[in-house]
Amino acid sequence: MATLMLARLLRPLAALAAAAVISTLGVAPSAADDLVDLKFRLNYVPSGSHSPFFLAVKNGWYKDAGLNVTIEDGRGSAQTISLVAGGQDDIGYTDLTAASVAITKGIPIKAIAALIRTSGQGVIVNHNENLNKPEDFRGKEIIYNNAGAAEQALFGGFLATAGMTVKDVNMVGVDSASKEASILAERGDAAVAPLPYLKALLEGKREFKHVMFSDFGLRLLDIGLVANTTVMKEKPEALKKFLAVTAKAYAYALDGHQEESVDAMISMRPDAKINRDQAIRYLNYNEPLMQSPSTQGKPVGYMSATNWEEMVSNLEKVGLLQPGVKPTDLYDPSFQPE
C-alpha cells in the first residue's frame, strides 16, 4: 500500500519534470494531426546510450514538439547508413567515421549532430599484459572486427605515432560475436574496441586494462546522427526540433536520471533482453566522452568546426579519407542546438 501511495505521489512530479524539459524548447504541444513523421534508425539493438531517445518518446517530448518519432533497431552502422541513404529512414544513429567514408563515396547523407564528441575507440588489454603505449604492442596478437577497414586502420594510426605499422603486430580479424567471445576468454594480447561499451560489458566478469587512441593524438568524433540529404531539404524544422528535444533528453537523463532513462527504454523494448545494470553503466561511461575541448558548455549534438577539421585530418592520416576532403562536405550545422 505504501509503495502504491508513493507511486501516486511521484506521478505529478514526473509530469512536471517532463513539462520543464519541453518548456525550454519554446514550442507548444501539437495536436496529433499536426505531427511530422520522423523515422529514426539506431546502429544496433538498444543499449544504454540510446536510452534518452526512448525516454523522449515515452514521455511524449517529441510529440509535444510536433514530431511523431518512431525508433527502429539497427544491425550496424553500415546498414543504418544504407537505410537512411535509401530513404527508408530519415535519421540514423551511427559511427561518424563510417559515415564520413560513405559520404566521400557519394552516399546522400550528412552528419547533423555529434553525440559522442571524443572517440572511445582504443585497445582492451589482457590484465596480465604490460601494454601502455604503441611501441609496447610490437609483435603482439591484436583482435579486431574485420567488418570494414575502420578498426585496423585506427589501430594502424595509433601505431604510426611511434613510427610503426600494422605489419609490426599480428592482426587477427574476426566477426563481432567472435570478437566479444575472444575478449571475454582473453584470446590474443589485446583487442581494438569501443571502450565504453566493453567496459560496461566486462565489469564484474574479468579484469582488464585499456589504452585510448585519443590519448595519443588520434582525436575523432565518435557517434552522431546523420540525415538523408532530401530530408534535410524537406523537413528542416522537424530536424531542428528533433535535435533540440534530443539534447534536452540527454541533459535530463545524465542529470541523475540514468535509471529512469534506461527503464523507459526497457519498457518500450520488453523483448530485447536488455541488461539494466550494464545499460546504465554504458550510459555513464559515455558521458565524459560527450564533450570535447571545443564544445565545452554546448548542448549534446553540437558540432564544432575544430572537431571536424581534426576528424578529417586524422582520417586522412590513417588512410580512411583521401586528401582534399573538406569538413563541410561531411556535416551540416544548420539544425544543431546552440
N, C-alpha and C positions, 0 to 999 in steps of 0.2 A: 504493500500500500504506500509506504514511504517513497519507494522508487517511482511509482506512478505519479504521486503528487509532485515529486521533484521534476519529472519529465514535463508535467503540465506547466510548472513554473518557468522552465527553461525555454519553452516554445516561443513566448513573446520576445525573449532576449535574442534568440536566433534570428527571428524575423527582423528585429531592429538592426542586428549586425549586417544582415543581407541588404537592408534598405540603405544603411550607411555606406556600404560599398558602392552601390549603384548611384546614390545621390551625388557622389563625387564626379560622375561621368557627365553630368549636365544634360541627361536625356530623360524624357518622361516615359513611363511604361507604355507599351504599344498594344493595341488590340491584335488578336490572333490573325485577323485577315490582313494586317499591315506588315506582318513579319517577312523578312527577306531570308530565303533559304541559303544556308551555307553547309556544304558537306566537308567535313574535316577528317583527314586520314592520319592515324598515328603511324609510327615507324614499326612498332611491334605490338604484341599484346599489352594490355595496360600494365603500367608499373608506377612506382611512386612519383616520378617526375611528371607523369601525365595527370596526376590526380586533380590539380587545380582546374583543369578543363571540365572534368566531371562535376566538380563542386559547383562551377558556374552554371552548368546545365541543370543540375539537380535543384539548385536554389532559385532558378529562374532568372539569373542575372543577365544572360544573353537575351532572353525574351524581353526583359524589361528595357533592353537597349534596342529592341526592334528586330531581333535576329532569331531565326529558328535553326539552331546548330545541331547537326547530327554527327556523332563521333563513330568512326569505323576503325577497327583494328587493322594493323599492318603486318607485313611479313618481311620487313627490312626496308632500309632507306631507298634502295634501288627500285623496289616495287612501288613504294609511295610516290617517288618522283615520277615514275611512269604513269601512274593513275592520275596524278594532278596534271601532268603534261597532256594526257589524252582527254582531259575534260570530264573524267568520271568523278573527280573530286575537285573542290575549289581551293582548298588549303591543305598543306601537308606538313607534318612534324618530322623533321629529317636531319640527318648529318649534313652540315653545311659544306664540308669538303666534297662529299659525293655530289651535292647539288651544284657546287661551283664547276666541277669537272663536267657534269651533264650540260650545264648552260653553255660552256665553251664548245660543245658538240652540237649546238643548235636546238637543244631541248627548250620548249617555250615556257619556261618558268623563271621566276626571280625570287630572291630572298626578300621577305618583307619584315622580318623580325629575327633578332638573335636572343635566344632564351638563356643558353649557357655560353657565356662570352669568354671563358678561359677554358681551353681544351682539357678534358680529363683523361686524355689518352696518355698511356705510359706503359710500364712493364711491371707485371706482378712477378716477384722474385721468390723462389722457394726459400723457406725460412732458414735452411742450412747453408745458403749461398751468400757470399760476401760481395754483392754486386751493387755498386753505388753510383758509378759514373761510366760513360761509354766504353772507355778502354778496358774496364773490368769484364766486359762481355765477350772479349776476343776468344774464339774457339768454343763458345757455349752454344747449347741447343736452345733455339728460340721457337716457341709455338706461336702461330699466327693464323688468322682467319683467311683462307685462300679465296673467299668470295670477293673478287675485286682486288685492286692493287694497293688500296689505301694503307692497310696496316704494315705491309712490308716496306712501302715507300716511306712512311713516317718513321719506322724504326731505322731505315737507312739514313734519314735526315738526322736522327739522334746520333747515330754512329759517326756521321760526317763532321760533327762538331769536334771530334777527336781525330779527324783525318782517316777514318775507317769507312768501309763499305759493308754491305751485307755478305760479301764474299769472305769477310773475316769472321763470320759466325756460321752456324749450321741452322738455316731457316727451315722449319718443318710446317708446311701448310696443311690445315685440317678444316673441316666444316664447323659451324657454330656449336652444334651439340657435342662434337668430339672435343672441341677446344675446352669447353666448360668442364667436361669429364676429365680431361688431361690436367687441367689446373687443380681440380679437387684431389686428383691422385698424385700430384706433384711430378708428373712426367716432364722430362726436359728440365732445363735450368731456370727458364723464365718464360713468360707469355705476354705478348702485346695485348693490351686490353683497355676498354673504357673503365678506369679505375673506380669511380663511384659505384657503378653497378656491381663490380666484382667484390669490392669491399663490403657492400651490403649483403651480397650472396654468401661470402666466405666467413663472415663474422660468426664466431662460435663453432665453426666447423674445422678450421685449421689455422695455423699461424702463417703469416705472410708478411712480406715487406714489399715496397713499391718504389719506383722511380718515375717521376713525371717528366714528360718531354718538355713541357713549358719551362721547367727549371733550367733547361739547357738552351734556351733561346728559341725553341720551336713553338712559337706562340700562334695559336689558331683559334678561330671561333669554332665552337663545338656543335651544339644543337640549335636549330632555329626553325622558322616557319617559311615555307615557300608557297607562292600562289601561281596559278595559271595566268599567263600574261593577258589573255582575253578577259578573265575575271577581274584583273586589275583595272581594266578599262571600263568594264560594265558595272562593277559593284564597288567603286572606290569608297563610298561612305560606309558600306557594310563592313569592308575590311578594316577601316579606321575604328569602327565601333567594336569589332571583334578583338582587335589588339588592345583597345582601351580596357574592355572588360577583363580580358586575359591578364593584363598587367595588375589590375586590382585583385583578381582572384589569387594570383601568385603572392602578392603582398599580404593578403589576408591569411592565406594558408601558412606562410612562413612566419607570421607573427603569432606563433603559439597555437595555430590551428591545424597542425600537420595531421593529427589523428582524425579530426573532422573531415579533412580533405580526402584522406585515404579511405575513410569509411564511406564517403559519398561514392567514390569510385567502385568500391566493393559492392555496394548496394545496387549499382547500375550494371555490374558485370558479375552476377552471382555464380555463373558457371565457369568463370575464368580461373578459379582456384588460386587467387592472389594471396600470397603470404603477407599478412598485415604488417607484422613487425619488420620484415625485410623491405616492404614498400615505404614504410615510414623512414627507415634508415637511409634508403636510396634518395628520398626527397631531401633529407637533411644533409647528406654528403654532397649533393649537388649545389646546395645553397651558396657556399663560398665561391663557387665557380660561375655564379650568375652575374658577377661583376668583373670588370677589367679596369686597369688604371685609367683608361679614357672614358669609362662610363659610370664612375662613382657618382652616386646620388641620382642616377637616371632610372626610370622605371624598367621593369623586366620587359625585354623586347627591343629596347632602344639599341640602335646600331650606330657606332661612331665611324667616321671616315678613317681614323687611325687604325682601328681594328681591321677594317677591310684592306687597307694598304699593307699591313703586316701579313694578313691572310694570303694575299696574292703573292707577296714576296717570298714567303716561306713555302707555299705550294709550288712555286717556280723552282726553288732550291732543291726540293725533293723530287722534282720531275713530274708532278701531277698536273701542272699547268705549263703551257708553252709561254715563252716570253712574249710580252706585248699585250697581255690581257689587262684591261682597265677595271679597277674595282667597281666602277659604276655599271659595268656590263653585267655584274653579278647580283647587285642588290638595288632596291628602290626604297629610300627612307620616307617616301611620301605618306605612308599610312601609320607610321610608328607613333606611340605615345611620347609626348615631350615631358 
